[in-house]
Structures are given as structure tokens and as C-alpha cells.
């Protein structure tokens, strides 16, 4: 399973690792997790991100919210990356 929140956190973590170290391997990791996440998690028809995907990127469960998926990780990641890249 691929969950939305570790991907949000990995996008932030890899960007920060590159910012702090300057090591291109973190930039490569960031590009890989960012590209995969933004290719598979967003619902192109209805917006927001799916919460749970199969390893191949297929939707496992179509709910966008639940007791376990609230509006924290995705908006935080988008806001933080905006600030970091500004």
C-alpha cells in the first residue's frame, strides 16, 4: 500500500535534505517522490488526493477523507514547499 501522508512528508524531507546538504542524491530522491505522488494521488476529476493506493499506483480505496485522513499533511506539504522554494 502507498499512503498519502508518508509521500507528503517525503517530499518535504528530501527537499530539506537537499537544502541542508547540497547533495544531488536528495534532489533526485525529491524529484522521484514528487513526480510519482503528483502522478498517482490526485483525483483529476474531483480534486484532492486519494488516501490509499496500491503499489502500482492504482486506487485502493476512493475515499478522500476518514477518521484517519484529514486536511493536514497535503496542505502542510504544499504550504511548506511554497515557503522553501520561495
C-alpha positions as a printed NumPy array, in Angstrom:
array([[  0.   ,   0.   ,   0.   ],
       [  1.019,   3.579,  -0.658],
       [ -0.404,   6.11 ,   1.776],
       [ -0.712,   9.826,   1.045],
       [  0.893,  11.141,   4.213],
       [  4.334,   9.488,   4.007],
       [  4.618,  10.805,   0.464],
       [  3.816,  14.339,   1.629],
       [  6.394,  14.035,   4.377],
       [  8.985,  12.521,   1.999],
       [  8.55 ,  15.434,  -0.403],
       [  9.362,  17.831,   2.427],
       [ 12.168,  15.701,   3.891],
       [ 14.02 ,  15.206,   0.618],
       [ 13.774,  18.909,  -0.23 ],
       [ 15.129,  19.823,   3.206],
       [ 17.906,  17.239,   2.937],
       [ 18.986,  18.778,  -0.349],
       [ 18.699,  22.321,   1.067],
       [ 20.896,  21.435,   4.043],
       [ 23.434,  19.172,   2.339],
       [ 23.505,  20.307,  -1.272],
       [ 23.89 ,  16.62 ,  -2.189],
       [ 22.284,  15.93 ,  -5.568],
       [ 21.129,  12.474,  -4.457],
       [ 18.467,  14.19 ,  -2.312],
       [ 17.364,  16.307,  -5.228],
       [ 16.978,  13.114,  -7.265],
       [ 15.022,  11.46 ,  -4.439],
       [ 12.813,  14.538,  -4.18 ],
       [ 12.073,  14.531,  -7.903],
       [ 11.214,  10.824,  -7.818],
       [  8.793,  11.009,  -4.861],
       [  7.284,  14.297,  -6.06 ],
       [  6.695,  13.055,  -9.607],
       [  5.242,   9.71 ,  -8.51 ],
       [  2.996,  11.335,  -5.911],
       [  1.626,  14.039,  -8.192],
       [  1.074,  11.497, -10.968],
       [ -0.894,   8.994,  -8.872],
       [ -2.515,  10.548,  -5.78 ],
       [ -4.559,  13.447,  -7.229],
       [ -8.112,  12.78 ,  -8.375],
       [ -8.171,  14.599, -11.72 ],
       [-11.957,  14.549, -11.855],
       [-12.913,  15.678,  -8.345],
       [ -9.757,  17.2  ,  -6.88 ],
       [ -7.968,  16.373,  -3.649],
       [ -5.764,  13.332,  -3.19 ],
       [ -6.773,   9.739,  -2.777],
       [ -5.533,   8.446,   0.555],
       [ -4.621,   4.872,  -0.269],
       [ -3.097,   3.415,  -3.41 ],
       [ -1.79 ,   0.021,  -4.425],
       [  1.934,  -0.255,  -5.064],
       [  1.314,   0.106,  -8.793],
       [ -0.414,   3.462,  -8.215],
       [ -3.947,   2.194,  -8.692],
       [ -6.597,   3.475,  -6.307],
       [ -7.134,   1.095,  -3.422],
       [ -9.939,   2.997,  -1.741],
       [-11.68 ,   6.042,  -3.269],
       [-12.454,   7.962,  -0.067],
       [-10.747,  11.327,   0.255],
       [-11.322,  11.618,   3.988],
       [-11.969,   9.432,   7.002],
       [-11.152,   9.22 ,  10.697],
       [ -7.569,   8.694,   9.58 ],
       [ -7.292,  11.123,   6.63 ],
       [ -7.894,  14.73 ,   7.391],
       [ -6.728,  18.033,   5.901],
       [ -3.266,  18.233,   7.422],
       [ -0.43 ,  16.556,   5.508],
       [ -1.26 ,  17.669,   1.97 ],
       [ -1.945,  21.371,   2.698],
       [  1.052,  21.457,   5.043],
       [  3.313,  19.967,   2.388],
       [  2.083,  22.391,  -0.284],
       [  2.469,  25.385,   2.036],
       [  5.883,  24.3  ,   3.308],
       [  7.239,  23.649,  -0.169],
       [  5.954,  27.031,  -1.327],
       [  7.86 ,  28.675,   1.533],
       [ 11.006,  26.6  ,   0.975],
       [ 11.129,  27.282,  -2.756],
       [ 10.272,  30.992,  -2.479]])
